[in-house]
């Protein structure tokens, strides 16, 4: 016959083990739900965040791979290394400082993203990889797309795309003008040339490009005479500025069928 005290001790031990197992099971369940919750949060976050941000937040290994990929492209396309003072900015450039852009290479399905700036004097894009600077010339690039600007290539020259439809394209060429300051020869030393940014509108139709004068009268004269009165009214009502590329896009898009091609 078994000892009552021993039986009682055994039951206590069993109860203790069962409670311990129950606690462990509950912890496992909590962890399971927590992991499931976190997983759902991560999935939602991945769906919400932009791809660029995800890349930026990725591991160091992936960043290295991105740099390696860019270097492979530089080598494969044989991009020219250029001399630079160390900064891609200044009065000869489109932006005050380099900006992010998606660069589509010519005759290739490859594209890459990096910070670039457009050299207005030399008419090519420049970017930095590691400690070296490289140029992107029009014979190697199909397009360079920034957040608010897009450049394409036509006749071996870069143009900013202002408006595009099935009938024509409005392009803007950017450059710098050299200005010789006034001075008194023999009294003053000849000063250095000054440069200012300039641009020119162009109409591209059927692979032919023509310059457009940037004044209201010249812009309106591009359209059919029967529509010019309506266009004047439209420009006034919509407060169209011919120096604003978004306004120009709006104007040419709205009256795209009325342009005298």
C-alpha positions in Angstrom: 0.0 0.0 0.0 1.4 3.4 -1.0 2.3 6.1 1.4 -0.3 9.0 1.4 2.4 11.6 1.8 4.4 10.2 -1.1 1.2 10.2 -3.3 0.5 13.8 -2.3 4.1 14.8 -3.3 3.9 13.1 -6.6 0.6 14.9 -7.4 2.2 18.2 -6.5 5.1 17.4 -8.8 2.7 16.6 -11.6 0.7 19.7 -11.1 3.9 21.8 -11.1 5.0 20.2 -14.3 1.6 20.8 -15.9 1.6 24.4 -14.9 5.1 24.9 -16.2 4.1 23.3 -19.6 1.1 25.5 -19.7 3.2 28.6 -19.1 5.6 27.5 -21.8 2.7 26.8 -24.2 1.3 30.2 -23.6 4.7 31.8 -24.2 5.0 29.9 -27.5 1.5 31.0 -28.5 2.3 34.6 -27.6 5.6 34.5 -29.6 3.8 32.9 -32.5 1.1 35.6 -32.6 3.8 38.3 -32.1 5.9 37.0 -35.0 2.8 36.8 -37.1 1.8 40.3 -36.2 5.3 41.6 -36.9 5.4 39.7 -40.2 2.2 41.3 -41.3 3.6 44.7 -40.2 6.7 44.2 -42.2 4.7 43.1 -45.3 2.6 46.2 -45.0 5.6 48.4 -44.6 7.3 46.8 -47.7 4.2 47.6 -49.7 4.0 51.2 -48.5 7.7 52.2 -48.7 9.1 53.4 -52.1 11.6 51.1 -53.8 14.4 53.7 -53.5 13.9 54.0 -49.7 13.9 50.2 -49.4 17.2 50.0 -51.2 18.6 52.9 -49.0 17.5 51.0 -45.9 19.0 47.7 -47.1 22.1 46.0 -45.7 25.6 47.2 -46.4 26.1 44.2 -48.6 23.4 45.4 -51.0 24.8 48.9 -51.1 28.2 47.4 -52.1 26.5 45.4 -54.8 24.8 48.6 -56.1 28.2 50.3 -56.3 29.7 47.3 -58.0 26.9 47.2 -60.5 27.5 50.9 -61.4 31.2 50.2 -61.8 30.4 47.2 -64.1 28.2 49.5 -66.2 31.0 52.1 -66.3 33.4 49.5 -67.6 31.0 47.8 -70.0 29.8 51.1 -71.6 33.4 52.5 -71.5 32.4 55.8 -69.9 35.0 58.4 -70.0 36.7 59.5 -66.8 36.9 63.3 -66.5 38.9 65.8 -64.5 37.0 67.6 -61.9 37.7 70.1 -59.1 35.8 67.8 -56.8 32.3 69.2 -56.9 29.7 68.8 -59.7 28.1 72.2 -59.3 28.5 75.9 -60.2 27.2 78.3 -62.8 27.9 75.9 -65.7 25.5 73.3 -64.4 21.7 72.8 -64.7 21.2 72.1 -61.0 22.9 73.8 -58.0 24.0 70.4 -56.9 23.7 66.9 -58.4 20.3 65.2 -58.1 19.0 61.7 -58.3 18.1 60.4 -61.8 17.2 57.2 -63.6 19.6 56.8 -66.5 18.6 54.6 -69.4 21.5 53.6 -71.6 21.3 53.6 -75.4 20.6 50.3 -77.2 20.4 48.5 -73.8 17.8 47.3 -71.4 20.1 48.4 -68.6 19.4 51.4 -66.4 20.9 52.7 -63.2 20.2 55.4 -60.6 22.7 57.8 -59.3 23.2 61.6 -58.6 24.1 63.5 -61.8 24.2 67.1 -63.1 24.1 68.5 -66.6 27.2 70.4 -67.7 25.7 73.2 -69.8 29.0 74.3 -71.3 30.1 70.8 -72.4 26.6 69.5 -73.0 26.9 66.2 -71.2 25.9 64.8 -67.8 28.4 64.2 -65.0 28.4 61.9 -62.1 30.7 60.6 -59.4 31.5 57.0 -58.6 33.9 56.4 -55.7 36.6 59.1 -56.1 36.3 59.4 -59.9 34.1 61.6 -62.1 32.6 60.4 -65.3 30.6 61.9 -68.2 27.5 60.6 -69.9 27.5 61.7 -73.5 24.5 61.7 -75.9 25.9 58.8 -77.8 25.6 56.5 -74.8 22.4 57.6 -73.2 18.7 57.3 -74.2 17.2 59.3 -71.4 17.9 60.9 -68.0 14.9 61.2 -65.8 14.8 63.4 -62.7 11.9 63.9 -60.3 10.7 67.1 -62.1 12.8 67.0 -65.3 13.3 64.6 -68.2 16.1 64.7 -70.8 16.1 62.8 -74.0 18.5 62.7 -77.0 17.8 63.9 -80.5 20.4 64.3 -83.2 23.2 63.6 -80.7 22.1 66.4 -78.4 20.4 66.5 -75.0 17.0 68.2 -74.8 14.6 68.6 -71.9 11.2 67.1 -72.8 8.5 69.7 -72.1 5.5 68.2 -73.8 4.9 65.0 -75.8 1.9 63.6 -77.7 1.2 61.5 -80.8 1.7 64.5 -83.1 4.8 66.4 -81.8 7.2 67.0 -79.0 8.2 70.3 -77.4 11.8 70.3 -76.4 14.0 72.8 -74.6 17.7 73.1 -75.1 19.8 74.4 -72.3 23.2 76.2 -72.6 25.3 79.0 -71.3 26.1 82.3 -72.9 29.5 84.0 -72.6 29.2 87.7 -71.7 32.1 90.1 -72.0 31.9 92.7 -69.2 32.4 96.3 -70.2 35.7 97.9 -69.2 38.0 100.7 -70.2 41.1 99.4 -72.1 44.3 100.9 -70.9 42.8 101.9 -67.6 41.3 98.7 -66.4 42.4 95.1 -66.7 40.3 93.0 -69.0 37.9 91.1 -66.7 37.1 87.5 -67.1 34.1 86.4 -69.1 30.8 86.0 -67.3 28.4 83.3 -68.1 24.6 83.1 -67.8 22.2 80.3 -68.3 19.9 80.3 -71.4 17.5 78.1 -73.1 15.6 77.7 -76.3 12.3 76.1 -77.2 12.0 73.7 -80.1 9.2 71.9 -81.9 10.0 68.3 -83.1 7.7 67.0 -85.8 8.3 64.0 -88.1 12.0 63.9 -87.1 12.4 67.6 -88.0 13.2 70.2 -85.3 12.5 73.9 -85.5 13.3 76.7 -83.0 10.3 78.4 -81.3 10.6 82.0 -80.2 9.7 82.4 -76.6 7.1 85.2 -76.7 3.4 85.0 -76.5 2.7 86.2 -80.1 5.1 83.6 -81.6 3.6 80.8 -79.5 0.1 81.6 -80.6 1.1 81.9 -84.3 2.1 78.2 -84.2 -1.6 77.3 -84.1 -4.4 77.5 -86.7 -5.7 81.0 -87.3 -9.2 79.8 -86.6 -8.1 78.8 -83.1 -5.9 81.7 -82.1 -8.6 83.8 -80.5 -9.7 80.8 -78.4 -6.1 80.2 -77.4 -5.6 83.8 -76.3 -8.7 83.4 -74.1 -7.4 80.1 -72.8 -4.0 81.6 -71.9 -5.6 84.4 -70.1 -8.2 82.3 -68.2 -5.6 79.7 -67.2 -2.9 82.3 -66.6 -0.5 80.5 -68.9 3.2 81.6 -68.6 5.3 80.7 -71.7 8.3 80.5 -69.4 6.7 77.8 -67.2 7.2 74.4 -68.7 4.1 73.0 -67.0 2.0 75.8 -68.4 3.5 75.1 -71.9 2.7 71.4 -71.5 -0.9 72.3 -70.6 -1.3 74.6 -73.5 0.2 72.3 -76.2 -1.6 69.3 -74.8 -5.0 71.0 -74.8 -4.6 72.3 -78.4 -2.4 69.5 -79.8 -4.7 68.9 -82.7 -4.7 72.6 -83.7 -1.0 73.1 -84.2 0.0 74.0 -87.8 2.3 71.0 -88.6 
